[in-house]
Structure formats: C-alpha cells, structure tokens
Amino acid sequence: MLVQNASKPRARRVLIIVENLPVPFDRRVWSEATTLRNAGYEVSVICPKGRGYEAAEETIDGVHVFRHSLPWEARRASGYLIEYTIALFWEFVLSLKIARRQGFDVIHACNPPDLIFLIALPFKIFGGKRFLFDHHDANPEFFESKFGRRGLFWRLLLLAERWTFKVADVSIATNESYRRIAIERGRMPPDRAFIVRSGPNLDRVKPLPCEPRWRNGRTHLVGYVGVISHSEGLDLLLESVSHIVRKRGRTDIQFVLVGGGPEWNAIKQLCGELDLHEFVTLTGRVDDKTLLTILSTADVCVNPDRVTTMNNISTMNKIMEYMALEKPIVQFDVIEGRYSAQEASLYANPNDPADFGDKVLELLDDPQKRSRMGRYGRQRILNELAWQYEQPKLLRAYDKLFELCDRCAPAQVPGTKGQE
C-alpha cells in the first residue's frame, strides 16, 4: 500500500532588518511585511525599540518582531558611527537567533545605514541566502545636506552604498530618482532594480472624527507629522509661524507638530525663543489614533522639508498620508514632492519661510480651494498611489529574487506569480 506524503512545501522565509524606526510604527516596513505574509511568506523583522514598542519579542498579525535597545540617537557625524555600531551588533546577534529558531532565505535590508550588507554577507557566502536592498534614504546626499560638506565621511558613505548594491541581488527604490542611483551609481542591472513607492495603506490611514480641542480655541489648525530633525525644516516652519503671527497679525491659527527625533529639544527651545508656545503644540510621538485624529482635524497640512540634494530626490511618506486624508498641502518646491502631490499642494519658494507662511494663509482663507485640492490629492491616492498598487511590484521583486536563488528551497508561494 502506498503512503502519500501529505507534507506541504516549506514557505519562503524573509528576515527584514530596519534600524531607523520600530515596527509596526514604520509604516512602509509594516506594509511590506504584511504584504509578504499575505502572499504566503514567513516574515521576521529586526528593529529598534521605541516608545510604545518596548517588547523584545512578539508576534503581531503573524509577523515575528524582534527588537533591540538603541540608547544612542546621533546628532553628529561621529555619533552615527556609535549608533550604527550598536545597531549592527544587535542585528547580527538577533539574526543568528532567528537563523537557529525559524531560519530565513532572504535578508531584506532597509537603510539607513548602508551597512546592513555586513550582516547579510556571511549568510550569503556561507548559507546561500539572498540579499534584497530596500533603498529608503540616499545617505551620501543626506550627509552633504545635513553637514554642508563632503570630505572623508561622505566618501565612506558612498563606498558603503556601492558595497550594498554590489552585495544585493535585487534592489527596490521608493521612486525613479532612487532607481537611477541604483543603476548609475550602484551599477545594478536594470531588470533587478524595482520601484516600490511608499503608498499609504488605506486600511490604516483613514479619516477619523475631528477633535476641536487640538485647535486650542482657535479657528484654524495646521498639522505636521514627521521626524523632528534638521533636514525636515522644522526651524523654517517655526520661522513661517512667526511670520504669520508677527508680520501678518494672525492669531487664529494653531500649529500641531507630531513626531520625535534628534532635534526635538532644539525645536522646543527655538519655539520658546520665538515666543510661539501659545500657537504651537509639540506632541512628540503619538499612537496612530491620535495622529490620525490630529491630521483629520487639520485644515491644512505642511511639509517644510528644506530644499536640499537629499530632499529633492526623496519621496516623503507624510505627503502621501496628507493626501490620503484629503488635506491640502504647503511645501517647498522639490522634485519628488511635486511629483507626489501635483495639484494637491502649493509650492513655496525654496527655503523661504515668509513665502511658506503666506501660502498657508492663502489656503486657510480660501475654503473652496482647500476642498478642491484635498479632493484631488485623495483621488490621486485612490487611483494611483495607494499601497494596493505597490503590493504587486514588491511581489514581482521577490519573484525576481527567487528566480536568481538557485540555492534556496524551491517552495511555491501562492499569489506571487503573474500579478499585475
């Protein structure tokens, strides 16, 4: 009598490593992880701990999450070396733990930093694993924008980026500008360089009822969400608030800034120096419900990212989220910001706080224009830019990766082939 083998093919296993933000707080990484899980992959994630995400290990919606301490948040070039060294140590330790416990076929590395290839390299050489590079930030451009110079550290960042692309079997970029870097600077074959934009997941990013208390008794609310750091231009935003209050005499607007980061204390201090505490609420990091409530209450949302080489080629998640919530936007005129928002945004002169403030007032004083721009942005997300349109692109990148993976187990994953 024949005995039928009822065992199922082993699912493909992915280890995602991200150093920048905890998961699931990092919306892009969480969208990627859950997309892969839904397609039949077994997914593990290594990330840092953060406020509200302190558990060292937990399983969330079928995704195994492993977190490590990261007590150092860098503000200077030398500080990044310390931060990245600590992160790489814990990422390697946890990757060994995951390799022993459930294993993985692919390391999916989300930068910054461009050093996670050091974790992937021994697994690739000795274990036949594959390496996918998820290019979030152009770090040489980031350094030049932040510190206003190139020099030795810039050259080291360029070298790390080159080695990352050299080790990578497949790369994914957040936009065409980053894909061009992969092909031209990273020398990735074009058929291995994919674009997967950071489209908002509309199951998570959706309007909530307004809460008037965030207006602080004022007529209007202007909202911001993002990292509080130099490149995000929060100092320019505060200067625009000062222009609105002092030069234009408008005291009917409350500004609510959501987020944390290395410049949070400096921005709080600048807010005091400009005597704006009455008009500016700094919330720090908040939960998703609070964040969405604030943005849903806002009349206008802003992106004060200063015009730099880095910001000019980067796609900002907050722009997409503002559009998903049907909010008109004011931002400085950067290439990828204009591509994302198009007619959903007004564009201020580069790094000009006064013009930025006047653009905010232009929208606040024209409710019909706000409504028209908000609807345009929402429809652009619904029809083109939501995460649902990026899911098949991510899965195609993984299809390509496993076509190259002649040493990986030939497991079949439902739902990944032939998706458009």
BELDA-V526432 format. One record per residue. N is the residue number from 1. D_FIRST is the distance of its C-alpha to the first C-alpha in Angstrom with 1 decimal. Layout:
BEGIN
n=N d_first=D_FIRST
n=N d_first=D_FIRST
END
This chain:
BEGIN
n=1 d_first=0.0
n=2 d_first=3.8
n=3 d_first=6.5
n=4 d_first=9.6
n=5 d_first=12.8
n=6 d_first=15.3
n=7 d_first=18.2
n=8 d_first=21.3
n=9 d_first=23.6
n=10 d_first=26.4
n=11 d_first=29.6
n=12 d_first=32.6
n=13 d_first=35.1
n=14 d_first=38.8
n=15 d_first=41.7
n=16 d_first=45.0
n=17 d_first=48.1
n=18 d_first=51.4
n=19 d_first=54.6
n=20 d_first=57.1
n=21 d_first=56.1
n=22 d_first=53.8
n=23 d_first=50.7
n=24 d_first=50.5
n=25 d_first=54.3
n=26 d_first=53.8
n=27 d_first=53.0
n=28 d_first=51.9
n=29 d_first=49.5
n=30 d_first=48.1
n=31 d_first=47.7
n=32 d_first=45.8
n=33 d_first=43.6
n=34 d_first=42.6
n=35 d_first=42.1
n=36 d_first=39.6
n=37 d_first=37.9
n=38 d_first=37.7
n=39 d_first=36.2
n=40 d_first=33.3
n=41 d_first=34.8
n=42 d_first=35.0
n=43 d_first=38.7
n=44 d_first=41.0
n=45 d_first=44.7
n=46 d_first=47.4
n=47 d_first=50.9
n=48 d_first=54.1
n=49 d_first=55.1
n=50 d_first=57.7
n=51 d_first=59.6
n=52 d_first=57.1
n=53 d_first=54.2
n=54 d_first=54.6
n=55 d_first=51.1
n=56 d_first=49.7
n=57 d_first=46.1
n=58 d_first=44.7
n=59 d_first=42.0
n=60 d_first=43.7
n=61 d_first=41.7
n=62 d_first=38.6
n=63 d_first=40.7
n=64 d_first=41.1
n=65 d_first=44.8
n=66 d_first=46.4
n=67 d_first=50.2
n=68 d_first=52.7
n=69 d_first=56.4
n=70 d_first=58.9
n=71 d_first=62.3
n=72 d_first=64.2
n=73 d_first=65.0
n=74 d_first=66.9
n=75 d_first=70.1
n=76 d_first=71.4
n=77 d_first=69.9
n=78 d_first=69.7
n=79 d_first=68.1
n=80 d_first=65.1
n=81 d_first=64.4
n=82 d_first=64.2
n=83 d_first=62.1
n=84 d_first=59.6
n=85 d_first=59.4
n=86 d_first=58.5
n=87 d_first=55.9
n=88 d_first=54.3
n=89 d_first=54.0
n=90 d_first=52.2
n=91 d_first=50.0
n=92 d_first=48.9
n=93 d_first=48.3
n=94 d_first=46.2
n=95 d_first=44.3
n=96 d_first=43.2
n=97 d_first=42.2
n=98 d_first=40.1
n=99 d_first=38.5
n=100 d_first=37.4
n=101 d_first=36.3
n=102 d_first=34.5
n=103 d_first=35.4
n=104 d_first=36.6
n=105 d_first=36.4
n=106 d_first=39.8
n=107 d_first=43.2
n=108 d_first=45.3
n=109 d_first=48.9
n=110 d_first=51.6
n=111 d_first=55.1
n=112 d_first=57.7
n=113 d_first=57.9
n=114 d_first=56.9
n=115 d_first=55.7
n=116 d_first=52.1
n=117 d_first=51.1
n=118 d_first=51.9
n=119 d_first=49.0
n=120 d_first=46.7
n=121 d_first=47.7
n=122 d_first=46.1
n=123 d_first=42.8
n=124 d_first=43.0
n=125 d_first=44.0
n=126 d_first=41.7
n=127 d_first=38.8
n=128 d_first=38.6
n=129 d_first=39.4
n=130 d_first=41.3
n=131 d_first=44.6
n=132 d_first=45.9
n=133 d_first=49.6
n=134 d_first=50.8
n=135 d_first=54.5
n=136 d_first=56.4
n=137 d_first=59.9
n=138 d_first=61.8
n=139 d_first=63.0
n=140 d_first=65.7
n=141 d_first=67.3
n=142 d_first=66.9
n=143 d_first=68.8
n=144 d_first=71.5
n=145 d_first=71.9
n=146 d_first=72.0
n=147 d_first=74.3
n=148 d_first=76.2
n=149 d_first=75.7
n=150 d_first=73.3
n=151 d_first=73.9
n=152 d_first=71.6
n=153 d_first=69.3
n=154 d_first=68.8
n=155 d_first=67.9
n=156 d_first=65.4
n=157 d_first=63.8
n=158 d_first=63.7
n=159 d_first=62.1
n=160 d_first=59.4
n=161 d_first=58.7
n=162 d_first=58.4
n=163 d_first=56.0
n=164 d_first=53.9
n=165 d_first=53.5
n=166 d_first=53.0
n=167 d_first=50.0
n=168 d_first=48.6
n=169 d_first=45.9
n=170 d_first=46.7
n=171 d_first=49.7
n=172 d_first=50.5
n=173 d_first=54.0
n=174 d_first=55.7
n=175 d_first=57.9
n=176 d_first=59.1
n=177 d_first=61.7
n=178 d_first=59.1
n=179 d_first=56.9
n=180 d_first=59.9
n=181 d_first=60.3
n=182 d_first=56.7
n=183 d_first=57.3
n=184 d_first=60.9
n=185 d_first=61.2
n=186 d_first=57.7
n=187 d_first=56.9
n=188 d_first=53.5
n=189 d_first=52.2
n=190 d_first=52.9
n=191 d_first=49.3
n=192 d_first=48.3
n=193 d_first=51.0
n=194 d_first=50.3
n=195 d_first=52.5
n=196 d_first=51.1
n=197 d_first=54.1
n=198 d_first=54.5
n=199 d_first=54.5
n=200 d_first=54.8
n=201 d_first=51.8
n=202 d_first=53.3
n=203 d_first=51.0
n=204 d_first=53.0
n=205 d_first=56.4
n=206 d_first=57.9
n=207 d_first=61.3
n=208 d_first=62.2
n=209 d_first=65.3
n=210 d_first=68.4
n=211 d_first=70.1
n=212 d_first=73.9
n=213 d_first=74.4
n=214 d_first=73.2
n=215 d_first=76.3
n=216 d_first=78.5
n=217 d_first=80.9
n=218 d_first=81.3
n=219 d_first=80.9
n=220 d_first=78.4
n=221 d_first=75.4
n=222 d_first=74.2
n=223 d_first=70.8
n=224 d_first=69.2
n=225 d_first=65.9
n=226 d_first=64.9
n=227 d_first=65.4
n=228 d_first=68.9
n=229 d_first=69.8
n=230 d_first=72.4
n=231 d_first=70.6
n=232 d_first=69.9
n=233 d_first=73.7
n=234 d_first=74.2
n=235 d_first=77.7
n=236 d_first=78.5
n=237 d_first=77.2
n=238 d_first=79.5
n=239 d_first=82.4
n=240 d_first=81.6
n=241 d_first=81.7
n=242 d_first=85.1
n=243 d_first=86.3
n=244 d_first=85.2
n=245 d_first=86.9
n=246 d_first=90.0
n=247 d_first=90.8
n=248 d_first=89.6
n=249 d_first=90.5
n=250 d_first=87.2
n=251 d_first=86.3
n=252 d_first=84.1
n=253 d_first=80.8
n=254 d_first=78.3
n=255 d_first=76.0
n=256 d_first=72.7
n=257 d_first=71.0
n=258 d_first=67.4
n=259 d_first=65.7
n=260 d_first=66.1
n=261 d_first=66.6
n=262 d_first=68.8
n=263 d_first=71.9
n=264 d_first=71.7
n=265 d_first=74.6
n=266 d_first=76.7
n=267 d_first=76.2
n=268 d_first=77.2
n=269 d_first=80.3
n=270 d_first=81.2
n=271 d_first=80.9
n=272 d_first=83.4
n=273 d_first=85.7
n=274 d_first=85.8
n=275 d_first=86.3
n=276 d_first=83.4
n=277 d_first=81.6
n=278 d_first=82.8
n=279 d_first=81.1
n=280 d_first=78.0
n=281 d_first=75.1
n=282 d_first=72.8
n=283 d_first=69.6
n=284 d_first=67.6
n=285 d_first=63.8
n=286 d_first=62.7
n=287 d_first=59.5
n=288 d_first=58.1
n=289 d_first=59.6
n=290 d_first=63.1
n=291 d_first=62.9
n=292 d_first=61.9
n=293 d_first=64.6
n=294 d_first=67.3
n=295 d_first=66.4
n=296 d_first=66.1
n=297 d_first=69.6
n=298 d_first=71.1
n=299 d_first=73.2
n=300 d_first=72.8
n=301 d_first=70.4
n=302 d_first=71.4
n=303 d_first=70.0
n=304 d_first=72.9
n=305 d_first=70.9
n=306 d_first=73.7
n=307 d_first=73.7
n=308 d_first=72.4
n=309 d_first=70.5
n=310 d_first=67.4
n=311 d_first=67.8
n=312 d_first=68.7
n=313 d_first=65.2
n=314 d_first=63.1
n=315 d_first=61.5
n=316 d_first=62.3
n=317 d_first=59.8
n=318 d_first=62.7
n=319 d_first=63.9
n=320 d_first=60.6
n=321 d_first=60.6
n=322 d_first=64.2
n=323 d_first=63.4
n=324 d_first=60.3
n=325 d_first=62.7
n=326 d_first=65.2
n=327 d_first=67.9
n=328 d_first=70.5
n=329 d_first=70.8
n=330 d_first=73.6
n=331 d_first=72.7
n=332 d_first=74.4
n=333 d_first=73.8
n=334 d_first=70.8
n=335 d_first=68.7
n=336 d_first=65.2
n=337 d_first=66.7
n=338 d_first=68.5
n=339 d_first=65.3
n=340 d_first=63.4
n=341 d_first=66.1
n=342 d_first=68.2
n=343 d_first=70.3
n=344 d_first=69.0
n=345 d_first=71.3
n=346 d_first=74.9
n=347 d_first=75.4
n=348 d_first=78.2
n=349 d_first=80.1
n=350 d_first=78.4
n=351 d_first=78.8
n=352 d_first=81.8
n=353 d_first=81.7
n=354 d_first=84.6
n=355 d_first=83.0
n=356 d_first=79.7
n=357 d_first=81.5
n=358 d_first=83.3
n=359 d_first=80.1
n=360 d_first=78.8
n=361 d_first=82.0
n=362 d_first=81.7
n=363 d_first=78.4
n=364 d_first=79.4
n=365 d_first=82.5
n=366 d_first=80.6
n=367 d_first=78.0
n=368 d_first=77.4
n=369 d_first=76.6
n=370 d_first=74.3
n=371 d_first=72.4
n=372 d_first=72.1
n=373 d_first=70.9
n=374 d_first=68.4
n=375 d_first=66.9
n=376 d_first=66.7
n=377 d_first=64.8
n=378 d_first=62.4
n=379 d_first=61.6
n=380 d_first=61.1
n=381 d_first=58.5
n=382 d_first=56.8
n=383 d_first=56.8
n=384 d_first=56.3
n=385 d_first=56.1
n=386 d_first=53.8
n=387 d_first=50.8
n=388 d_first=48.5
n=389 d_first=49.9
n=390 d_first=49.2
n=391 d_first=45.5
n=392 d_first=44.1
n=393 d_first=46.4
n=394 d_first=45.0
n=395 d_first=41.4
n=396 d_first=42.5
n=397 d_first=43.9
n=398 d_first=40.6
n=399 d_first=38.8
n=400 d_first=41.2
n=401 d_first=40.8
n=402 d_first=37.0
n=403 d_first=37.5
n=404 d_first=39.6
n=405 d_first=37.2
n=406 d_first=35.3
n=407 d_first=34.5
n=408 d_first=33.2
n=409 d_first=29.6
n=410 d_first=28.7
n=411 d_first=27.9
n=412 d_first=28.6
n=413 d_first=31.1
n=414 d_first=31.5
n=415 d_first=35.0
n=416 d_first=36.6
n=417 d_first=36.4
n=418 d_first=39.0
n=419 d_first=40.9
n=420 d_first=44.6
END
